Amino acid sequence: MPQLLVRHKIADYAKWKPVFDGHASMQKAAGITSGRLFHSADDASEIVILFEVQDIERAREFTQSEDLKKAMEQSGVVDMPDIYLLEEISEFKV
């Protein structure tokens, strides 16, 4: 299943999280089915989100939308996000 990986820094998690949660309907409309939320072990203001997506092109449109840009501004994202659309090529265990 394709994945969408987003990394950005935030000013305040307590401000960011409600905006992120409130954006769930837009995520769902973009074909995002689930996700996992992380922060850096070295810097709690660095957030990484890994989403499962149904369709790469719908996810791409979502990442380029004005709605997402506004939500990021409103939530206190303080740097330019890194956004990657990923397609799995293999699975492995160590």
N, C-alpha and C positions, 0 to 999 in steps of 0.2 A: 504494500500500500504506500502511495506517495506520502511524503512528510513535508511540513513547512517548519523551518527553524527560524526563530526570531531572537535576536540578542540586542538589548539596549540597556542604557543606564537610566535610573529614575531618581528623582529628588526625594521622594517619600513614599514608601510602600503603602502606608495607610491611606494616602490620597490616590495612588495608582490603582490599587486592587478593586475598589468599587467601580471605577470607570472601565477597567478590564472586564469585570463581571457583567456590567451593563451592556457590553458590546457583544454578548453571546448570541443574540439573534442575528447580528450581521455575520458572525463567524459561521453559524449554522446555515445561513442563506448562501454562503460561499462554499458549502460542501465540507466544512470542517466537522469531523465526527467526534473527535476527542482530543485531549491534549494532556501534557504534563508541564508543570511549572517548576522552574529551578531558580536558584540564585547562586552566584559564584561563591565557592568556599572561602575565597579571599576578599570578596567585596560584595556585601549584601545588597548594594545598590545596582549591581549588574544582574539583570534578569534575563533568563533564557527560557523560551517557550518552545516546546516541540508538539506540533499539532499533527494529527492524521487527517489527510484530505482525500476526498473522493475523486477530484478532478484537478489536475495541475493548472489548467487555464483559468478555471473559476478562482482558484487560490491566488493565481497571479493577479487577476483583476482586483481581488480583495486587497492585496498588498499595495496596489497602486491607487487605491480609492481615496478620494478626498475625505470621506467619512473616517477612514482609519487615521489619516494624517491629523484630522481635528481631534480625534480621541486621544492620540498620542500627545498632542499639545496640551489638551485639557488635563490629562492624567499626570503630567510632569515628567515626561521623557526628556532627558537633558542632553542626549547625543543623537547622532545619526544612527538609526538602527541598521544592523546587519540582518539581511533577510535571504534565506536560501530555500529554494524549492528542490526537494531531493527525491530521487527514484532509487529504490533498493536494487542492488545488483547481486547481493548474496547475504546469507545469514551464517554466522559461525558462533561457536562456543569455545571458550578457552579453558 
